[in-house]
Every structure is written in C-alpha cells, then in structure tokens.
C-alpha cells in the first residue's frame, strides 16, 4: 500500500475539502501557522467535503501563532466514510471563521484503507 499525500496553502476561506472518499487513515500531519494568532485544522469523517460550522469534526489540531507542528500518529487516525478537512480561525467545534490567504500550510500523509 503506497502512502498518499495532500497539501494545501490556505486560501482566504475555511478551506473545506474532501481529501479522499472511503476508508482512510492519517499517518502524519505537518502544519505551519504563519499567522499572528492561533489557527485550527479540523478533520471530518465524511464522504463529501465538510459543511464547516454544521458538521462536527472528529479531530481538531490547534496551531499556536507563528509555529510549525509535525504530528506522527503511531496508530493511524481512521475515517470510515472519507477524510475531510478544514482550516479555521477560532476554537469552537462549530467554528466557520475564514483564515487569511497563506496563514496555514498543511501537508497530510494518509493511507487508502479500502
């Protein structure tokens, strides 16, 4: 099984996207927050792009201001329906605050578990 990769340089939006439909496991997340305040990467178990603010994320990664993170997951974080993602500007689970362009650079290494 070959690992797959998803990368995005945030646009001026909530950056909602479907990375992959179907069973998916995250192996590693690399994220950089260039903004002067915290940003939030949200992962959703969905077969379509998430409706940010309505859909509830499975996991939220807080990126403190002006920091980078590498998050290796010893045991894959698994998603049954598919892997959706969003990047927002506030902490609540139902947040839909857009970030500014280039605030966050995200790189996700994942496995197709089909």
N, C-alpha and C positions, 0 to 999 in steps of 0.2 A: 504494500500500500504506500503510494507516494504522498508525501505531505503537500498540502496546497497552501497558498499564501494570498492574503488580501491586504491591500494597503490603500490608505486614503490620506490626503492632506485636506483638512476640514475646509468646507465651503462656509459661506455666511448663511447657515441654516442649522437644522438639528441633525443633518447628515444621516437621516434614516435610510437604511439599505438592507437588502437581503443578501447575505454573503453566499449562502447555499441552502437550497431546499432539501429536505430529507435528513436522516440521522447524521449528525455532525459532532465532532469532538474538538475542542480547543486544546492545543498543546502548549502554545506560548503566546503571550501578548507583549508587544513592545509599544510604548506610547510616550510621546513627548508633548508637554504642555508649554507652549511659548508665551501664553497669556500671563498677565499680572495678577490673575485670580484663578481659583480652582476651576477645573472642568471635569466632566463626568462622562465616562464611556459606559454605555448600557448594552447588555446582551439580552436578546429575546429568543424564546423558543417558539418560532413562527415559520410557516411555510411561505409567507409573503413578507414584504417589507413592513416593519412595525409602524403602528399608528402611535407615535410618541405622544405621551400625555394621557392616552387611554389604555394602551397595552401595558401590562406590568412586566418589568424586566426580571430575568432570572438572576442576573448578577450586575452589580454596578461597581466600577473601578473609579475611585477618586484620584484625580491627578492634581496634586497641590500646585500652586503657582510656580511657574518657571522651573519645572522639574521633568525628569525622564524616569520611566519605570520599565523594568523587564520583569514579567511575571511568568516564570516557568511553572507549569502545572504538572506535578508528578503523575497524577491521575487525571486524564482528560476531563474537562468540564463538558458534559454531554448534553446535546439538544436532540430531542426526538423528532420534532416537526421540521426543523430547519434552524439556521443561525442568522438572526437579525441583529443589527447594530444601530446605535445612535450615539451622538456626542452632544451633550447639552451643557448649559451654563449654571445650573443650580442643582441642589442635592435631592429634593423630594422625588420619590419614585414616579410620581405623575408629572414631573417637570418636562416642559417642552420649550425651554429657553434656547434660542439660537445662539451659536457661538459666532465669533468673527472669523473671516477667512484666514486660514493658516494658523489658527490658535493651536490646533492639535494635529499631530502626525501620528497615525495609527498603523500598526503592522501586526496582523494576526496570522499565526501558523496553525492550521487546522487539518483534521482528517475527515475524509468521507467515510462514514461508518455503515454505508449500505452494503 
